[in-house]
Amino acid sequence: MNNMMSRVRSIDAFRAVTMFLMIFVNDIDGMPNTPAWIQHAKINADALGLADTIFPAFLFIVGLSIPFAFQNRVKRGDYRIPWRVVTRSFALIFMGFFFSNIDSYNEATALLPRPVWESLLTFSFFFIFLDYSKETPVLKRYLLQGFGLVLLMVLSLLYKSKAPGHDWLHFSWWEILGLIGWSYLVCALIYYYSKGYLWIQAVAWIFFMFFNIDFHFGMLDFLNPLREYVWLSGNGAMQSFTMAGVFVAVLYMRLQERNEVKLLWIGMLLMAVILFNLGFIVRYFSGGISKMRDTPSWVLICTAISLVVYAVFIFIVDFKHKYKWFKIIKPAGTNAFTCYIVPGLFYPLFEMTNLEFPGYISQGTGGLIKCLLFAFAMVWITGLLEKVNIKLKI
């Protein structure tokens, strides 16, 4: 396998753009007088906004990364891949659990103001999951990680909830990190134990797509008592996106070995056409297009969008070698986890300082510009932290 396959730059570029847009749409969420097509569609709307396509694209990228990451680990002689999958998944689910409890934090009864609690929570994760260099003394590493764990335990004890029926930390939903963790766990283990056979990845992808469709037609209602606590498959939507990425990555690897990569574009575009058609067909029978309700049409259409967009990235980056076009947001692609966490240090700071933006950058065109600049700033800070060896790793 050649060097391109050891580090596929098209995936890094796709991830960088997706992470940048994720920060942007999160920041602009609910901002007045901004185009509706940028925002999330309402829960009962039959619609698709730009924000509704970002998380599916990221899950698709998670799937794209799995085969290449596993291949590189095997080349380095690391055969503890299942253990690595489980620990990474647990870390994501663990953090998602805490982040999901931020919205129900009760400032009226808790000792700390909510922004302070949230900020310290983010700092604790930095200490726990910092990518310590090999030169870092073992004792120093254990002390820093131990400090992070102690801080997290103290924050847990100080937590008070305002959610009805709950006084303390509780399960509400898995949050984005948790959803990624569950999807990664299931799909990575499928890929690993199937030994990367292309047809098995295809079968798994189709299975999760139909699982999602069956769920929305009410055929799987008997699983509802389990779904609240055991989210191994949920309604199949998240795993469907990720398995689509796994399938495309394996197909890419196989065609690259045969010097037939041009067939990849034909296959991806053909799959996209089929999924677009299926998405608009089931739209009329299963609740329309809705990210909030994980409807089959949303799953099928967003998967098709990811296929088309990634085909463009393959052409621009892997074959025209224009990766430098994305240099300005490179840290978002190579250090996405840190980039996702960094805004969690700034939003509480804005609240603690009671900083109010002028009206002209709190809505409309001025607000759009402000959110774009914020996203660029978060990526720039991520890159700056990386230069001083501060990045997170799970």
N, C-alpha and C positions, 0 to 999 in steps of 0.2 A: 504494500500500500504506500502511495507516495506521500510527500509532506503535506499536500493539500488536505489529505484525509485525516492527518493527525491534528490539524487545527483548521476547521472549515470556517473561513472568514465570513462567508455569507450568513452563517448562523449568528456570529458575533454582531454583524451589522444589523440583521433583522431584530436581534435582541435589544441592541442599543436604541433603535428607533422605537420599538415597542415600549421599552422602559421609560424613555423620554416622554412618549405620549401618555403613558400611565400616570406619571407625575402631573402632567399637564391637565388631563381630564379630571383627576382627583382634586386638583386645585381649583378648577373652574366649576366644579359641581355646584349647582344651585345659584350661580352668579346671575343676577338679573340682566335682561336685555342682551343676552348672547344667543347666537344661533341655536335653535333647537336640535339641529342635526349633529351638533358636537356633544350634547349632553346625553345622559342615559334616558331612554324612553321610560315613561311612567309605567307602573306595575301592571295596569290593566290595558295599556295601549298595545295595539298591533303595529309595532314600529321598531326601527333599528337606528340607533344613533352611533356616531363614531365611538363614543365611550363603551358601547355595548360590544364592540369588536376587539377591544384591546386585551382583555383578560383571556378570551379564547385564543388569540394569537400567542400570548405568553405561554399558555399550556401546550400549544402546538410546538413552540420552541423547546419547552422542557422535553417533549418527546423526541424532537430532532437531536437533542444533545445526548440522549441516553446511549445509543449505539456507539457513537464516537468516543464518549467518555469511558465506556466499559472497555472498548478496544485499546485505548491508551493505557488503562490501568493494567490490563493483561500484558501489554508490551513491557511495562515496568516491573512485571513479576508480582503484581498485587492481585491475589486471588481471593481476597476477603470481600468481594463485591456484595454479596447478600447482607453481610453485617453493615457495610457502608450504606447500603440502601435503607436499611431499617433505622440506623442512627440518624441519618439525614432527614428521613421522613418524620421521625419522632421529634427532632429539633424544630422542624417547621410547624408541626401540629401543636407542640408545646408553646411556641411563641404565639401562634394564632389564637390559642385559648386565652392567653393574657391580653392580647390586643383587642379581642372581641369584648372584653369586659370593661374597656375604657368608657364606652358610651353610657354604661349603667352605673358609673362611679357616682357616689352620693357625697357631694361636697358638704352638705348640711350636717352630716353626722361623722364624716371622716376627719382624721387629724390633719391631713395634708390637703391643700387645694388640688383640684384635679390636674391642672397643667403641671404642677410640681410632681405629682405621682406619676403621670405619664412620662415626663422627661426622665425621671430617675429609672423608670422601667426600661426605657430605651438604653440608657447608660449601662444598666445591669447586663443587658444582652450584648453590648459592646465588649464588656469585660469577659463574659462567658465564651463568646464565639469569635473573639478576635483571632486572626490568623497569625499566631505567634511564629516568629522565624526560628529556624533551627539553632541560631546562635543564642536565643533567649534561654537563660539558665532555667532548669527545670523547676527549682524552688520559686523563682520569680513568677513563672507561668502559673504554678499552682496557687500562689498567693493572690495573683490578680483574678484568676478564675474563681477562687474561693471567695474573694471579696464580692464579685458579681453575684455569686449564689447567695451569700449572706444578705446582700442588698435586696435581692429578689424575694427572699423569705420574709424579710422585714416588711417590704411593700405588700406582700400577700397578707401578713397579719394586720396591717393597717387598712386594708381594703374594706370599704362598706358599699353595699349595693342599694340602689333605689328601685331595682326591678321587683315587681310584685311577686311575693312568695319567696324571695331570696334576700338574705342579709349579707352574703359573702360572695366570693368568686364562684361562678356557676357557668354551666354550658348554655350558650344561646345560639351561636353558630360558629363555624370553624374559622371564620375570617379568611382573607385571601391566602395567607401563608399556610393555614391549615388545609385549605382546599388543594393547594399545590402539593402539600405533603402527602395527603391521601392518594391523590392521582399519581404522583411519582412512585409511591410505594407499590401500588397495584401494577402499574404499567412497566416499571423497571423490573419487577420480579417476573412478570410474564415474559418479557424479552430475555432475561437471563436464563430462566429455566427452560425456555423453548429453544435455547441455543441460537437465537437470531434467525430462525427459519422465516423466510419472507411470508410464506402462506399462513403461518400461525399468527404473525402480526396482523395480516389482513383479516383473518377470522376474528381475532380479538377486537379489532376496530369495528367490524360489522356487528359483532355481538353487542358492544356498548351502544352503538347507534340504535339498534333495535330494542335494547333494554330501555333506552330513553323514550322511544316511541311507545313501547308497551306500557311503560309507567304512566304516560300522559293519556293513554286510552283506558286506564284503570285496571289493567290486567294484573298489576303487581301490588294491589292495595293490601294484600295479606302481609306484605313486608313492612308496612308502616310502623308497627310497634317496635321494630328493630332499628329503623333508620335513624331515629333520634339519637341512639347511643352507638351504633356500629355503622360507621360511614365508609365501609370498604368499597361500596359501589354507588351509594346514593341513588340518583336517578340515571346514572350512566353518562351524563353530559360531560363532566370534567375528564373522565377517562377516555371518552370518545375523542376529544380534542388531542389529548396526549398520545393516544395510540395512533392517531392519524400522523402525528409527527414521527413516531417511531417507524411506522411503515414507510414513510417517504425517505427517512434517513437510511434505512436498510436498502431500499430500492436504489438510492443514490450510490451507496457503497458497491452494490452488485454491478450496476451499470458502469461505474467508474473502473472497476476491475476489467471489464470487457471493452473499455473505450467506446461505450455506446451511450454517453450521457445525454446526447440529443434526444434520445427516446424518453428521458426523464421529463422534459418539458411537454412532450406530447401526452405522456401518461398523466402528469399533474393537471394539465389544462382539460383533458378529457374527464378526469375525476371531478374537477371543479364544475364543469358543465352539468354532469349528472347530478351532483349534490345541489347545485342551484335549482335545477328543475324539481328534484325531490323536495327541497325546502319549500318552494312555493306551492307545491301540490299539498303537502301535509299541513301547510299553513291554515287551510280552510277547515281542517278536521281536528286540530289538536291545540287550539288556543292562540293561534296567530304567532307572530314573531315577538318573543319577549325574553330578554335576558333575566329579568326578575323572577320569571317562572320556569326558566330553563327549558323552554319549549323545543320540540324536535326541529321546527323550522329554523329557530335561532341557531341550534347546534349545526344543522346541515349547511345553512347559508354562511355562517361564520367560518366553518371549516373550509368551504369553497373559497372564501375571501383569503384565508391564510395560504391556501395552496397557490392561488394566483400571485399573491404578493411575494411569497417565497421564491416562486419561479423567476420573478423579476430580480430578486436579490441574487440568485444564483448566476443569472446572466451578467448583472452589473459587477458583482464582486469576484466571483470565482472564475469567470471567463473573460471579462473585460478588465479585471484587476483594478477596479476603481474603489478599493477599500478606503483610500485616503479621503474620499468624499464624506465619509462618516467619522473622520478623525476628531471633529469637534465634540462629538458625543460618545467617543470610544469607551470611556470608563463605564458608561451605562450598559455596554455590551459585555465587557470583560469582568466587571465587578458589580453585577446586577443586584445581588443581595444587599450589599452596602448601600447602593443607590436607592433601593426601596426603603431602607431603614432611616437614612439621613434626614428626610423631611420630618420624621418623628421627633427630631431634636429642635426643629424650628417652629412648628405649629404651636407647641406649648409655650415657647418663648414669646411668640406674638401675643398669646393670651395673657401671660404673666405681666407683660409690659403695657397691656391695654392699648397696643398700637392700633391706630385707626388710619386706614389709607384714605387719601382724598377721594371724593366721589367719582372723579373722572377715571380713576383706575380701579374702581370697585364694581364696575358694570360696563357693559357694551364693549366697544373697540379697545378702550383703555384697559379694561379688565382682561381682555384676551392677550394684549401685549404684556401686561403684568404677569399673567400665568405662564406665558412662554418664557419670559425672562427668569421666572422662579424655577422652571424646569431646567433651563440652562445652568442656573446657579447651583442647583442640587447636583447636576452631573459634574460641574466644574469642581465643586467641593469634594465629591467622591474621588475625582482624579487627583486632587491635591492631597487628600488623605492617603491615597495609594502610594504617592511619591515618598511619603514619610512612613511607609510600611504599616499603615492603619487600614486594614480591610477585614471584613467579616468572612468567615468560612465555616460551612457546616458539612 
